[in-house]
Amino acid sequence: MTKDHWKICELPWDQFDSDKVNPDILNIIKAAALVEYNAHDYAAYLVNVFPNDPAFQQAAKDWSLEEVQHGEALGLWAEHADPKFNFKNAVARYTAGYQINTQAAESIRGSQAGELIARCIVETGTSSYYTALGDATSEPVLKALCRHIAADELRHYKLFYDYLKRYLEIEGLSRLGRLKIGLSRMQESEDDELAYAYYAANTAPDAVYDHKTYTSAYMIRAYPFYQRNHVERVVAMVFKACGFKPHTVWQGVVNRAAWWLMQSKTKKAIAQAA
């Protein structure tokens, strides 16, 4: 984290307005705080799978510090918005039930270039996610925070993409191979990471976790805040990471398909919840 990076204490806390807190946004922000705060585990994993690249290892450690800061800031905002919410207790509940393998010696993506593609996909999603929430909320502190985080995530995308270009020269991973990894990582957005975070942050201590229930609960609150321009931004960044030219006719086709798919999944989640 650089010395001139934004600080949590510099957010406009004196402008916090509880009347402008959207309950659905509050619930998904609580979940996002837990996922972001867990970045130190991902950094440990990345250090292990890039054992011969000390420069990248340091970059991963620096990246995780900013991600953890995101979690701390989001958690503090959630505590302002809901005085009954305890961020530290929610973190403990989350990490007790959801963990990644920090001891992995090789990337689960099959190669180091594949790992970097997956990281690009994650940063694509988070940058667009916080942009969408920043556009949707009228609460001044959260709006400022989302803009900071979205900018950080875009910069993180560029960081991983620059390393990806280096590793592609070494590994020669094809565009088709890159696309398969990208699509696979996008599908993982519906795995236990976010669903369990939503459960850990928003339910009573005696609630029983069910993947489908909390995946749907998250989706019906998060997806409606996306607008077409947010989805189009995701597609453009994914195209670039996978080696395809953005801003083409094909991207237009995928833009429409991605928008339709998001709307379809939202409707399905609402039906399941009902």
C-alpha positions as CSV (number, residue, x, y, z in Angstrom):
1,M,0.0,0.0,0.0
2,T,1.5,3.3,-1.0
3,K,1.8,6.3,1.3
4,D,-0.6,8.3,-0.7
5,H,-3.3,5.6,-0.8
6,W,-6.6,6.7,0.6
7,K,-7.2,6.2,4.3
8,I,-10.3,5.0,6.1
9,C,-10.3,8.0,8.5
10,E,-10.4,10.4,5.4
11,L,-13.8,9.2,4.3
12,P,-16.6,11.8,4.9
13,W,-17.8,10.1,8.1
14,D,-19.3,13.4,9.3
15,Q,-21.7,13.2,6.3
16,F,-23.0,9.7,7.1
17,D,-26.8,9.7,6.6
18,S,-28.6,6.7,8.1
19,D,-31.8,7.7,6.3
20,K,-30.1,7.0,3.0
21,V,-29.0,3.5,3.8
22,N,-30.7,1.0,1.5
23,P,-31.3,-2.3,3.4
24,D,-30.5,-4.5,0.5
25,I,-27.2,-2.7,-0.1
26,L,-26.4,-2.9,3.6
27,N,-26.8,-6.7,3.5
28,I,-24.6,-7.3,0.5
29,I,-22.0,-4.8,1.8
30,K,-21.7,-6.8,5.0
31,A,-21.0,-9.9,2.9
32,A,-18.5,-8.1,0.7
33,A,-16.6,-6.8,3.8
34,L,-15.9,-10.4,4.9
35,V,-14.7,-11.5,1.4
36,E,-12.4,-8.5,1.0
37,Y,-11.0,-8.9,4.5
38,N,-10.1,-12.5,3.8
39,A,-7.6,-11.4,1.1
40,H,-4.6,-12.3,3.3
41,D,-5.4,-16.0,2.7
42,Y,-5.4,-15.4,-1.1
43,A,-2.1,-13.6,-0.9
44,A,-0.6,-16.6,1.0
45,Y,-1.9,-18.9,-1.8
46,L,-0.5,-16.7,-4.5
47,V,2.9,-16.5,-2.8
48,N,3.0,-20.3,-2.8
49,V,2.0,-20.8,-6.5
50,F,4.6,-18.2,-7.7
51,P,7.6,-19.5,-5.7
52,N,10.2,-18.2,-8.2
53,D,8.9,-14.7,-8.7
54,P,9.7,-12.5,-5.6
55,A,8.6,-9.4,-7.4
56,F,5.1,-10.8,-7.9
57,Q,5.1,-12.2,-4.4
58,Q,5.6,-8.7,-3.0
59,A,3.0,-7.3,-5.4
60,A,0.5,-9.9,-4.1
61,K,1.3,-9.0,-0.5
62,D,0.8,-5.3,-1.3
63,W,-2.5,-6.1,-3.1
64,S,-3.8,-8.0,-0.1
65,L,-3.2,-5.0,2.2
66,E,-5.4,-2.9,0.1
67,E,-8.1,-5.6,-0.1
68,V,-8.0,-6.1,3.7
69,Q,-8.4,-2.3,4.0
70,H,-11.5,-2.5,1.8
71,G,-13.0,-5.1,4.2
72,E,-12.2,-3.0,7.2
73,A,-13.8,0.1,5.6
74,L,-16.9,-1.7,4.5
75,G,-17.2,-3.4,7.8
76,L,-17.0,0.0,9.6
77,W,-19.6,1.5,7.3
78,A,-21.9,-1.5,8.0
79,E,-21.5,-1.0,11.8
80,H,-22.5,2.7,11.3
81,A,-25.5,1.6,9.3
82,D,-26.5,-1.2,11.6
83,P,-25.2,-0.7,15.2
84,K,-26.2,-4.3,16.0
85,F,-23.6,-5.6,13.4
86,N,-20.2,-6.6,14.7
87,F,-17.7,-6.9,12.0
88,K,-15.1,-8.9,14.0
89,N,-17.6,-11.4,15.1
90,A,-18.9,-11.8,11.5
91,V,-15.3,-12.3,10.3
92,A,-14.8,-15.0,12.9
93,R,-18.0,-16.8,11.8
94,Y,-17.1,-16.6,8.2
95,T,-13.5,-17.9,8.5
96,A,-14.7,-20.7,10.7
97,G,-16.9,-22.0,8.0
98,Y,-15.1,-21.0,4.8
99,Q,-11.5,-21.4,4.0
100,I,-9.3,-21.7,0.9
101,N,-6.2,-24.0,0.6
102,T,-3.4,-21.6,1.4
103,Q,-0.9,-24.5,1.3
104,A,-1.4,-25.3,-2.4
105,A,1.9,-25.7,-4.2
106,E,0.4,-25.2,-7.7
107,S,-2.3,-23.1,-9.1
108,I,-5.7,-24.7,-9.2
109,R,-6.0,-23.1,-12.7
110,G,-3.4,-25.4,-14.1
111,S,-0.7,-22.8,-14.8
112,Q,0.6,-19.5,-13.5
113,A,-0.8,-17.7,-16.5
114,G,-4.1,-19.3,-15.8
115,E,-4.0,-18.1,-12.2
116,L,-3.4,-14.5,-13.4
117,I,-6.3,-14.7,-15.8
118,A,-8.5,-15.8,-12.9
119,R,-7.2,-12.8,-10.8
120,C,-8.1,-10.5,-13.7
121,I,-11.6,-11.9,-13.8
122,V,-12.0,-11.3,-10.1
123,E,-10.8,-7.7,-10.3
124,T,-13.1,-7.2,-13.3
125,G,-16.1,-8.3,-11.3
126,T,-15.2,-6.3,-8.2
127,S,-14.5,-3.1,-10.0
128,S,-17.8,-3.2,-11.8
129,Y,-19.6,-4.3,-8.6
130,Y,-18.5,-1.4,-6.6
131,T,-19.1,1.0,-9.5
132,A,-22.6,-0.3,-9.7
133,L,-23.2,0.1,-5.9
134,G,-21.5,3.6,-5.9
135,D,-23.9,4.6,-8.7
136,A,-26.9,3.1,-6.8
137,T,-26.4,4.5,-3.3
138,S,-27.2,8.0,-2.2
139,E,-25.5,7.5,1.2
140,P,-22.4,9.9,1.0
141,V,-19.9,7.8,2.9
142,L,-20.7,4.6,1.0
143,K,-20.7,6.4,-2.3
144,A,-17.2,7.8,-1.7
145,L,-16.0,4.4,-0.4
146,C,-17.3,2.5,-3.4
147,R,-15.6,4.9,-5.8
148,H,-12.3,4.4,-3.9
149,I,-12.6,0.6,-4.0
150,A,-13.7,0.5,-7.7
151,A,-10.6,2.5,-8.6
152,D,-8.4,0.2,-6.6
153,E,-9.9,-2.9,-8.2
154,L,-9.3,-1.4,-11.7
155,R,-5.7,-0.8,-10.8
156,H,-5.4,-4.3,-9.4
157,Y,-6.7,-5.6,-12.7
158,K,-4.0,-3.7,-14.5
159,L,-1.4,-5.1,-12.1
160,F,-2.4,-8.8,-12.7
161,Y,-2.8,-8.1,-16.5
162,D,0.8,-6.8,-16.7
163,Y,2.1,-9.9,-15.1
164,L,-0.2,-12.1,-17.2
165,K,1.4,-10.7,-20.4
166,R,4.8,-11.8,-19.1
167,Y,3.6,-15.3,-18.2
168,L,1.8,-15.7,-21.5
169,E,5.1,-15.2,-23.3
170,I,6.6,-18.1,-21.2
171,E,3.6,-20.5,-21.3
172,G,2.0,-19.7,-24.7
173,L,-1.5,-20.3,-23.4
174,S,-4.0,-20.0,-26.3
175,R,-7.0,-17.7,-26.4
176,L,-9.3,-20.7,-26.1
177,G,-7.5,-21.9,-23.0
178,R,-7.6,-18.4,-21.6
179,L,-11.4,-18.2,-22.3
180,K,-12.0,-21.5,-20.6
181,I,-10.3,-20.4,-17.5
182,G,-12.1,-17.0,-17.6
183,L,-15.5,-18.6,-17.9
184,S,-14.7,-21.2,-15.2
185,R,-13.7,-18.4,-12.8
186,M,-16.9,-16.4,-13.6
187,Q,-19.0,-19.4,-12.8
188,E,-17.3,-19.6,-9.4
189,S,-19.0,-16.4,-8.4
190,E,-21.9,-18.6,-7.4
191,D,-19.8,-20.9,-5.2
192,D,-19.7,-20.8,-1.4
193,E,-17.5,-17.8,-1.0
194,L,-20.2,-15.1,-1.4
195,A,-23.1,-17.2,-0.3
196,Y,-21.4,-18.2,2.9
197,A,-20.3,-14.6,3.5
198,Y,-23.9,-13.5,3.1
199,Y,-25.0,-16.1,5.6
200,A,-22.2,-15.3,8.1
201,A,-22.9,-11.6,8.0
202,N,-26.7,-11.5,8.0
203,T,-28.2,-14.4,9.8
204,A,-28.9,-15.4,13.4
205,P,-26.3,-17.6,15.2
206,D,-28.6,-20.6,15.0
207,A,-29.3,-20.3,11.3
208,V,-28.4,-23.3,9.2
209,Y,-26.3,-22.7,6.0
210,D,-27.8,-23.8,2.7
211,H,-25.9,-22.9,-0.5
212,K,-28.9,-22.4,-2.7
213,T,-30.8,-20.3,-0.2
214,Y,-28.0,-17.8,0.4
215,T,-26.8,-17.7,-3.2
216,S,-30.3,-16.6,-4.1
217,A,-30.5,-14.2,-1.2
218,Y,-27.3,-12.5,-2.4
219,M,-28.3,-12.5,-6.0
220,I,-31.7,-10.9,-5.6
221,R,-30.1,-8.1,-3.6
222,A,-27.0,-7.5,-5.7
223,Y,-27.9,-8.1,-9.3
224,P,-30.6,-5.4,-9.6
225,F,-28.1,-2.7,-9.0
226,Y,-26.2,-3.5,-12.2
227,Q,-27.0,-1.4,-15.2
228,R,-26.2,-2.2,-18.8
229,N,-23.1,-0.1,-18.8
230,H,-21.7,-2.0,-15.8
231,V,-22.2,-5.3,-17.6
232,E,-20.7,-4.0,-20.8
233,R,-17.6,-2.9,-18.8
234,V,-17.3,-6.4,-17.4
235,V,-17.4,-7.9,-20.9
236,A,-14.8,-5.5,-22.3
237,M,-12.4,-6.3,-19.5
238,V,-13.0,-10.1,-19.7
239,F,-12.4,-9.9,-23.5
240,K,-9.0,-8.2,-22.9
241,A,-7.9,-10.7,-20.3
242,C,-8.8,-13.6,-22.5
243,G,-7.0,-12.2,-25.6
244,F,-9.9,-11.0,-27.6
245,K,-10.3,-7.5,-29.0
246,P,-12.9,-5.4,-27.1
247,H,-15.3,-3.0,-28.7
248,T,-16.1,-5.3,-31.6
249,V,-19.3,-6.7,-33.1
250,W,-18.7,-9.9,-31.1
251,Q,-18.5,-7.9,-27.9
252,G,-21.9,-6.4,-28.7
253,V,-23.4,-9.8,-29.0
254,V,-21.8,-11.0,-25.7
255,N,-23.0,-7.7,-24.0
256,R,-26.6,-8.5,-24.9
257,A,-26.2,-12.2,-23.9
258,A,-24.6,-11.2,-20.5
259,W,-27.3,-8.7,-19.8
260,W,-30.0,-11.3,-20.6
261,L,-28.2,-13.9,-18.4
262,M,-28.0,-11.6,-15.4
263,Q,-31.7,-10.7,-15.7
264,S,-32.6,-14.4,-16.1
265,K,-30.6,-15.5,-13.0
266,T,-32.1,-12.7,-11.0
267,K,-35.7,-13.8,-11.9
268,K,-34.8,-17.4,-11.1
269,A,-33.3,-16.4,-7.7
270,I,-36.4,-14.5,-6.9
271,A,-38.6,-17.4,-7.8
272,Q,-36.5,-19.8,-5.6
273,A,-36.6,-17.4,-2.7
274,A,-40.4,-17.2,-3.0
